[in-house]
Amino acid sequence: MFSPDNPVAIVGVGYSEVGRRLTRPLGLLAKDAVLAAVRDAGIELDDVDGAATFPQFPEGPTDGTQFVSVGWLVHNLGFRNIRWWAETQNGNVSTAIEQAAHALAHNRCDYAVVWRAMSFVAGGSYQPIESDVEAPGNLAYTLPYGKSSAIAEFAPAYMRYMKRYGAKREHLATLAVAQRRGANLNPNAFFRDTPLTVEEYMNARMIADPMCLFDCDIPVDGVAAIVMTRADLAGELPNPPAYITGLGQSGIKKGLEPRSISGLVSGIGPRMFEQMTHTAETIGRGLWSTSGLRPADIDAAMLYDGWAPDVYFWLEGLGFCGEGEAYEFIQGGRIDIEGEFPINTHGGNLSEGRLHGMGHWVEATLQVQGRAGPRQIAKADNVVVVSGLMNIGSGAVLSRSPV
């Protein structure tokens, strides 16, 4: 397992307010979330000596407004004892968490806080490029035909899945409705007061065929944070530890090299199906080899859902079901809170809000700790959490026992 001599655990979680176009700057929301996580962990601010985040996307020029760096938070929150810090550029907050886990395991710090701050871009997210701009390189073959936003790149991969395996939109409605029900039980979710029915999903506005409005994550202003430490320091804290017993990260395969976010509009659609499959499979190999567990040992999964169909690729690539079986796997109540394999019980990006996977880490922690309230599942000894799919993914197994 990961760090067998002195296991690393998540011991505290915190949220800021989550909403759209909030009046408080993103930096103040980050302060709220980090302070909440430190209080929840039962430690003092001066105990924190490690800090990490993924500060980018959506981007803007102003630290503390469009993004929140380690330096900004250290200066404005008053951290005095930071001796290890990291800002990952790998497009994924899970990578920052993995770096913090290794830092703790090697005694580079004792208590690390990790956060993800997301702002709602004026006019919305994933904005298409203006029609009068020059279209260099691959864009010359896509922009003139209206293929200028990220969802137009993801939709063909989902369509390919449907055509190859026989999946229908009705199958994915099951996921969206189940996650919304979890959000209705989550006080931090944007859609906490808004139910969703299968009929509403099926009649929703089509964004990029076959993906509708409810297949898209909901952009928000908000921050979520966690506090991590080692087992030898966790014993006296108020919350039971959620031990990191396995870690996995996406590999890189020739022909499926990572692309920047700006590359989402550069014609990578034909490779996206393979990229998502490869990412999930390589993360899975890491999770099972480092934890010593297998998919059958996992009680629930918090699977990154930048788009609803992502969950199909996760379930199959991680080995929870066979190739082409995910759309059937999620039927019959299996993924509900009361089901045999709950998924994204907090609502996920689709219904809690797009916190870039940090909400998934918080929810996995709460489930393992037995602190998820009305969302608490019957058995949460081992929970998988993963985020990112475009060759920039990583994840972990969180467990109640360190072995």
N, C-alpha and C positions, 0 to 999 in steps of 0.2 A: 504494500500500500504506500501511498505518498507519505513521507516523513514518519516512518514507523517508530522512531525513538522518542519523539516528542511531537505528537500530532498537532496540526494547526486547526483552529476552529473559528467559526463566526459566532460572536457572543452578544452582538447588539445590532439593532436595525433602526433606521429613522427615515421619516418622510418630511418633506415640506408640503405646503399646499400644492395641489395639482389642479390646473385649470388652463383655460385658453385666454391669452392676452391679459394675464394678471398684471396688476398695477405695481407690484413690488419687483425690483430688479432681480435678475437671476442669481446674482451674488448673494443677496439677502436670503433667497430661498435655499441656496446651498448652505449658508450658515445655519438656517433652521434645521435642515436635514441632518447635518453633521452633529450639531449640538444634541439633537434628539437621539441619534445613534449612540453618542458618548454617554448620555444619561441612561439610556436603555441598557447599556453594557455594565453600568454601575461603577464607572471609573471617572476620573477627573480629566479635564482638558490637558493639564500638564503631564498626565500619564501617557498621552499619545506621542509617540516618537517616530511614527511612520505614516506616510500619506501617499496616495496614488489615485489617478483618475485617467480617463480618456477624455480630453477637453474639446475635441473637434466635432464638427458636423451636427446640426447646421452651424456654419461658421459665420463670424462677424468680426469686425475690427476691435471691439471693445471688451477687454477682460473684465468680468464681473457683470456684463450685460448680455452679450451673445454667447459667452463661454466663461468657464470658471477654472483657472489654472491652480496648481498647487501653490505657487507663489502668492497669488491673490488671496487665497483662503488663509494661508499662513499669516500674511500681513494683517488681514482684516478681521480674522477670528481670534488672533492672539496666541497661536501655537508658539511655544518657547523652546521645545525640546526635540524638534524634528531632527533625526539623524539618518533617516533613509527616506527617499521619495522617488516617485517615478511618474512620468506622463507617457503612456503608451501611444504610439502612432499607428498601431495595428488595426485601427478601425473598430475596436471592440473593447468594452469595459471589462469583459471577462479576462482579457489578457492582463489588465492592470491588477485584477484580483489574483491571478496566477502569479504575477511578479511579487505581489505582497506576501503570498503564501510562502514562496521560496525565501524571501527576505526574513520572514519570521522563523522559518525552519533553520536558517543559518545564523540566527541571533543577531541579525543586522538591526532589528528593532524588536520591541516587546508588544506594543499595541499599535496596529495600523488601521487607519480609517481610509475607506475607498468610497468615492461618490461618483455619480453621473448626473450632470446638470444638462437639461434639455430646454431649449427655448422654441416657442412657436414663431416661425418666421412670418413676417408681415406678408399677407397674401397667400399663406399656406406653404407647405413643404413640397419638395421635389418639383419645383417650378420648371415648366418647359422653358427652353431657351427662346429668347425673342426672335421673331421671324426675320428680322432685318439684319441679324448678325452674320458674319462670315462663318462658313461651315468648313473648317479645315479637316483634313484626314478622313477618317471613317464617317465623320458627321456629314460629309457631302453626300453620302449615300442613304442617310436616314432623315435628316432634318427637312429636306424638301418634300418628304412624304408624310410629315406630321409625327414622326416617331422621335419625340423629343423629351419624354419624361420617363422616370424610372419604371413606373407601372407598365408602360408599353414594352419594356424589356422583360419584365417578369411574366406578363400574361402569356407569351408564347410557350414558356417552359411549362406552365400549368396546363395550357391547351394540349401540349404534347403528352403530358401525363394522362390527361383524360382520354385522348385518342388511343394511346397505347394500351391502357389498362381497363377502359370502360367506365371510368368514374363519371359521375354527373354532379351538377351544381348542388343538387339536393343533398348529396353526401357531405359536402363541405358546410352546408347550413347547420348540420349537427354540431360542428365545432364552434361556429360563431355563436350559436344560441347557448351552448354549454358554458362558454367563456363569459358571455354576458351575465349569465346567472351567477357566476362567481363574482363578477364585478358588482352585482347588486348586493352582495354580502360584504363588500370591501369598502370601508369608509374613505379610503384614499383614491378610489377609482373615479375617473371622470364620468363614467356612465353608471355610477352607483344608484341613481334614481330612475334609470331608463331601461325598462325591460326590452327584450327582443324576441320576436317569434319567427318561426320558420317562414311563415307567409310574408312577413316584413322583409326578411332576407331575400326571398325569391323575387319579390317585387321591387327591390332596391335599384337605384339608378346604376346602370352599367358604366364603369369607368374605362376599362380596356378589356373587351370580350376575351375570356369568360369571367373576368374579375369585376365584382360589383363594389359598391361603396363599403359594404360591411366586410369585405375581404382586405381592406386597407387598415393600417394602424391609425390611431387617432393622435395627431400632433398636439402636444401640450407644453405648457410651461411647468416645470417641476424638477425636483431633485430627490433621489433616494440614496441612502448611504448605509454602509455596514462597518462594524468594528470587528477586527480579527486579532487573535492572539494565539499563544501556544497552550497546550494542555496543562503544563505545569503552572500557568498563571490563571487558567480558567476556573479552577476548582472553587475559588472563594467568591466568584461573581454570581449575581442573582439568577441569571438565565442558564439553563442547561446548554452545553456547547453543541453546535452543529458541526461535527468534524468533517474536514475535507479528506475523504478517504481515497479519492481518485481524481486525476487530472488528465485532460486530453486537449490537444490543439490540432487545428487543421494543418495538413501537409500541403506541399506544392507539387503539382504534377506538370510535366512538360506539355504544353498546349493548353493548360488550364491555369496559367499564371494569374496572380491577383491583379485586379484593376482598381484604380482609384474611384472614389465616388463619382467624380466627373466622367469617368469612363462608362457610367451607366447609360449614357446616351451616345455611346460610340460604336454601337453595333455588336455588343457581346452576347445578344440574345441566343444565337445558335449554340453557344457553349454553356449557357447558364444551367441547363438541365444537368450536364455532367459536372459542372462546378459544385452545385449544391449537393449532388450525390457524393462526390469525392470528399467534400468537407465533412459531411455527416459520418461517412465511413471511417475517415482517419481519426476524427475526434473519438468515435466509439472504440476504436482499437486502443487509443490511449487510456480511456476510462476503464476499460475492462482489464487491461494489463497492469495498470497501477493500483487498482482497487482490489483485484482478485475476485471481483464480483462478475455476474453475468446479467443480461437483461431480465432473466426470470427472478433475480433477487431484488429488483427495483420495484418500489411500491407506487411511485408517482413520478411525473416528469413535468418540468417547467421548460417548455420548448419555445425558443425565440420565434415570434410571429410578426415579423415586419410585414409580411403578407400571409393571409390565412393558409395558402397552400404550402408554405414552408414546413408546416407540421407533418405533412405527408413524407417529405424528404428526410426529416429528422427520424420519424418512427421507423422507416425502412433502413436508413443508413446506420442507425445506432443498433439495429437488430431486434427491435421490439416486434416486428412482423416481417414477412417476406416482401420481396420486390413486387410492387403493384398491388399490395394488400392493405395499405394504410387506409384507403377510403372506406373499406369494409370494417377494418379494425376499430374505427372510432364510433361505430354504430351501436345501437342497443343499450345505451346507457353506460357503456364501459368507461368513458372518459369523464363522467359526471363526478361531482364531489363524493357521492355515495357509491360510485362504480368501482370496478376491480382495478382500474388503472387511471386515476384522475390526471387530467392535463390542464395546466394553466388555471389553477383554481382561483387565482386573484383577478382573472379577466384578461391577462396578457396585454400585449401592445394594442390588440384590437379593441379592448374595452376598458382597461385600467388607464391606458395612455402610453404613448411611446416614450419610455424612459430608457430605450436602447438596451433592454435586457436587465437593467438593474432591478426593476420590479420583480423579475423572475427569480433573481438571487434572494431578494428579501422574502418572497413567498416560500421558496424552498427552505430557507432558514426557519421561518415561523412554523412550517409544517413539521420539520424534524424536531423542533423544540416543543411542539405541542401547544403553540400559542396562536394558532390561526383563527381562534374564535369560532363563529358559525361556519367557517369554511374548513374547519379541521377535518381531515380525512381519518378513517378508522385506523389505518396502519401507515406509519411514515418512518420506518426504520432506515430506509435508504431512498433518497430522492435524487434524480438526475436533473441538473440545470445546465442548459447550453444556450449560447447566443452567437449570432453572426452565421452567415451561410456562404458568402462569396469568397471562400478561401481565407477568410479572416476570422474564423470561428474558434471558439474554445469552450470548455465547460468543465464540470466537476460532478462527482458523487458526494452528496452531503449525507452524513450518517449519524445516528444517535450513539453508536458505539465507535470507538476509535479504531477498532480492528474488525 
